């Protein structure tokens, strides 16, 4: 990869000999649950967008112009019900998570912010709102990043150390994240199962890749229908990585949306997976910031 061109595509990566991550406790796998908290930040008539967001919901009648009250209430289910169910399932098993939080959404739920602090979750900034960054001008995107950081400082008590866009970044995002100066990593990549370093503005910058494969978004896209669909897919992914972890440990990200996985018939699949993970001694269930800090300390950038 060129010295300072993080936009140049890399088809090789670590190749056949990835570095041994040396996860804490000689863990075979680093498992990070990512709770995407977006409810209240999506495009809506109430916020002057002139459109109702319907993505990652149960769907609806559609086919009409104007405000979709059904879709709005499906989003509200996530923050009113689903969030608390997911937290209960994790806390009952002593497991921790990362909240990929949209700043405006968290501004609208003080109780959720308090719970994030209480349970010791970290927050990866998921934008000011749940919007597509490639559609923003560079000036607007820079302002969104600034506003997101300031908001999350107020609502959660700490500045976010990570950044993750809705779906994908713009060509400017990573540079603007580095320019902001306070981020330890970004997760705007889907191309690996280990963190890696790149260079931006002449500085080393850490990427902690995310994934859409181990993700409940598949429920809304027809790829999954039942709790067992979700459980079996996550279990098989975990088991494959756990076996490989005897010699070459990796990380696994599990994407959760409270308005999707929070429903009882889907949460049952998450519960089964958590119980499966709990049977394995050498699994490090951790926060995204923990992975970034560990990589920085154990695998610092080389000149």
C-alpha positions in Angstrom: 0.0 0.0 0.0 1.4 3.5 -0.8 2.9 5.4 2.0 -0.2 7.7 2.6 -3.0 6.5 0.4 -5.5 4.7 2.5 -8.0 4.7 -0.4 -5.8 2.4 -2.5 -7.4 -1.1 -2.6 -5.3 -3.8 -1.0 -6.2 -7.4 -2.1 -3.4 -9.0 -0.2 -3.6 -8.0 3.4 -1.8 -10.3 5.9 -1.9 -13.2 3.4 -1.2 -16.7 4.5 0.7 -15.7 7.7 -1.4 -13.2 9.7 0.1 -12.0 12.9 -0.8 -13.8 16.1 -2.9 -11.2 18.0 -1.9 -12.5 21.4 -5.3 -11.8 22.8 -5.5 -11.5 26.6 -5.6 -14.8 28.5 -4.4 -16.7 25.4 -7.9 -16.4 24.0 -8.7 -18.2 20.7 -11.1 -15.5 19.6 -12.0 -11.9 20.4 -15.7 -11.5 20.3 -17.3 -8.1 20.2 -21.1 -7.5 20.3 -22.0 -4.3 18.6 -25.3 -2.8 19.6 -26.3 -0.3 16.8 -28.2 2.4 18.6 -29.9 4.5 15.9 -33.5 5.0 17.0 -34.3 8.7 17.0 -31.5 9.7 14.6 -33.1 8.3 11.4 -34.6 10.5 8.7 -38.0 11.6 9.8 -40.7 14.2 9.2 -40.4 15.3 12.8 -36.7 16.3 12.1 -37.6 18.1 8.9 -36.4 15.5 6.4 -39.7 15.2 4.6 -39.4 11.4 4.5 -39.8 8.5 6.9 -36.9 6.0 7.2 -38.1 2.4 6.8 -34.7 0.6 6.6 -34.1 -2.4 9.0 -37.7 -2.5 10.2 -40.5 -5.0 9.7 -41.6 -3.2 6.5 -45.0 -1.9 6.1 -47.7 -0.9 3.7 -45.7 1.8 2.0 -46.8 3.0 -1.4 -47.9 6.4 -0.2 -46.4 9.9 0.2 -46.1 11.4 3.6 -45.4 10.4 7.1 -45.3 6.7 7.9 -46.4 6.4 11.5 -46.0 2.6 11.5 -42.3 2.8 10.6 -41.7 5.5 13.2 -43.2 3.2 15.9 -41.1 0.3 14.7 -38.0 2.4 15.4 -39.3 3.4 18.8 -39.7 -0.3 19.7 -35.9 -0.6 19.5 -35.2 2.1 22.1 -38.3 1.4 24.3 -38.1 -2.4 24.4 -35.4 -4.0 22.4 -32.4 -2.2 23.9 -33.4 -3.3 27.4 -33.9 -6.9 26.4 -30.5 -7.1 24.7 -28.8 -5.5 27.8 -30.6 -8.0 30.1 -29.4 -11.0 28.1 -25.8 -9.8 28.1 -25.7 -8.7 31.7 -27.2 -12.0 33.0 -24.2 -13.7 31.5 -21.6 -11.1 32.6 -20.9 -10.2 29.0 -19.9 -6.7 27.7 -20.6 -4.9 24.4 -19.9 -1.9 22.3 -22.7 0.6 21.5 -22.4 2.0 18.0 -24.3 5.1 18.9 -25.7 7.8 16.7 -25.3 11.0 18.8 -28.8 12.4 18.2 -30.4 9.1 19.1 -28.6 9.0 22.4 -29.4 12.6 23.2 -33.1 11.5 23.1 -32.7 8.7 25.8 -31.0 9.7 29.0 -31.8 6.4 30.6 -30.1 4.5 27.8 -27.0 6.7 28.2 -27.0 6.0 32.0 -27.2 2.2 31.3 -24.3 2.3 28.9 -22.2 3.9 31.6 -23.5 1.6 34.3 -22.7 -1.6 32.3 -19.3 -0.3 31.3 -20.0 -0.5 27.5 -17.9 1.7 25.3 -19.3 3.8 22.4 -18.1 3.8 18.9 -19.5 6.9 17.2 -22.1 6.0 14.5 -22.5 9.5 13.2 -24.5 12.5 14.3 -27.5 10.9 12.6 -28.2 7.7 10.8 -27.4 9.1 7.4 -25.2 8.2 4.4 -21.9 10.0 4.6 -21.0 9.6 0.9 -23.9 12.1 0.2 -22.4 14.8 2.5 -20.1 17.5 1.4 -16.7 17.5 3.0 -17.6 20.6 5.0 -20.8 19.1 6.2 -19.1 15.8 7.1 -16.4 17.6 9.1 -19.1 19.4 11.1 -21.0 16.2 11.6 -17.9 14.5 13.1 -17.3 17.5 15.4 -20.9 17.6 16.6 -21.0 13.9 17.2 -17.9 13.9 19.4 -19.2 16.9 21.5 -22.6 15.3 21.9 -21.4 11.9 22.9 -19.1 13.5 25.5 -22.1 15.2 27.1 -24.5 12.2 27.0 -22.2 9.3 27.8 -19.5 11.1 29.8 -16.7 10.1 27.5 -15.5 11.0 24.0 -15.8 8.1 21.5 -12.5 6.4 20.5 -13.9 4.8 17.4 -15.9 5.8 14.3 -18.3 3.9 12.1 -20.5 5.3 9.3 -23.9 4.1 8.2 -23.2 1.4 5.6 -20.0 3.0 4.3 -17.7 6.1 4.5 -17.2 8.8 2.0 -13.8 9.2 0.4 -13.1 11.9 3.0 -14.3 10.2 6.1 -11.1 8.5 7.3 -9.0 11.6 6.6 -11.5 13.8 8.6 -11.6 11.3 11.5 -7.8 11.5 11.7 -7.9 15.2 11.3 -10.2 15.4 14.3 -7.4 14.0 16.3 -9.1 12.1 19.1 -10.0 8.8 17.6 -8.0 5.6 18.2 -9.6 3.7 15.3 -12.3 3.5 12.8 -14.4 0.5 11.7 -15.3 1.6 8.2 -13.9 -1.5 6.6 -15.2 -5.1 6.0 -12.0 -6.6 4.6 -10.3 -8.5 7.4 -10.7 -10.5 10.7 -7.9 -8.7 12.4 -7.1 -5.0 13.0 -4.5 -3.4 10.7 -2.6 -0.2 10.3 -2.9 2.2 7.4 -1.5 5.7 6.9 -3.5 8.9 6.7 -2.1 12.4 6.6 1.3 11.0 7.2 0.3 9.3 10.4 -0.4 5.6 11.3 -4.1 5.0 11.7 -5.7 1.8 13.1 -8.6 0.1 11.4 -10.7 -2.4 13.3 -12.8 -4.0 10.6 -16.5 -4.6 11.1 -18.8 -7.1 9.3 -22.3 -7.4 7.9 -22.2 -11.2 7.8 -22.8 -11.9 11.5 -25.5 -9.3 11.6 -29.2 -9.3 12.4 -29.8 -7.0 9.4 -30.4 -10.2 7.5 -33.8 -10.5 9.2 -35.0 -7.5 7.3 -33.5 -8.6 4.0 -35.1 -12.0 3.9 -31.9 -14.0 4.5 -33.0 -15.0 8.0 -36.4 -15.7 9.4 -36.2 -17.5 12.7 -34.2 -17.4 15.9 -32.5 -20.7 14.9 -31.4 -19.1 11.6 -29.5 -16.5 13.6 -28.2 -18.8 16.2 -27.0 -21.5 13.8 -25.2 -18.9 11.6 -23.4 -17.2 14.6 -22.6 -20.6 16.2 -21.0 -21.9 13.0 -19.0 -18.8 12.5 -17.8 -18.8 16.2 -17.0 -22.5 16.1 -14.9 -22.1 12.9 -13.0 -19.2 14.3 -12.6 -20.9 17.7 -11.1 -24.0 16.0 -8.7 -21.9 13.9 -7.8 -19.9 17.0 -5.7 -22.8 18.2 -3.0 -21.5 16.0 -4.3 -18.3 14.3 -6.8 -16.4 16.5 -9.1 -13.8 14.9 -11.8 -11.4 16.0 -15.6 -11.7 15.4 -18.0 -8.8 15.3 -21.7 -9.5 15.9 -24.0 -6.6 14.7 -27.2 -6.1 16.6 -30.0 -3.6 16.0 -32.4 -3.2 18.9 -35.5 -2.8 16.7 -34.7 -6.2 15.1 -32.9 -8.6 17.5 -34.9 -7.0 20.4 -38.1 -8.8 19.4 -38.6 -12.0 21.5 -38.7 -14.4 18.6 -35.3 -13.2 17.5 -33.8 -12.5 20.9 -34.2 -16.2 21.6 -31.5 -16.8 19.0 -29.1 -14.4 20.5 -29.7 -16.0 23.9 -28.8 -19.4 22.5 -25.6 -18.0 21.0 -24.6 -16.3 24.3 -25.1 -19.5 26.1 -23.0 -21.4 23.5 -20.2 -18.8 23.9 -20.3 -19.1 27.6 -19.4 -22.8 27.4 -16.0 -21.9 25.9 -13.2 -20.9 28.3 -10.9 -19.3 25.7 -13.2 -16.7 24.2 -12.5 -13.0 25.0 -15.8 -11.2 25.0 -14.7 -7.6 24.9 -15.4 -4.0 23.8 -14.2 -2.6 20.5 -12.0 -0.1 22.3 -10.3 -3.0 24.1 -9.4 -4.6 20.8 -8.0 -1.3 19.5 -6.0 -0.7 22.7 -4.6 -4.2 22.7 -3.6 -4.0 19.1 -1.9 -0.7 19.6 0.1 -2.0 22.6 0.9 -5.5 21.1 1.2 -4.7 17.4 2.3 -1.0 17.2 2.7 0.5 13.7 6.1 0.0 12.1 7.9 2.7 10.2 
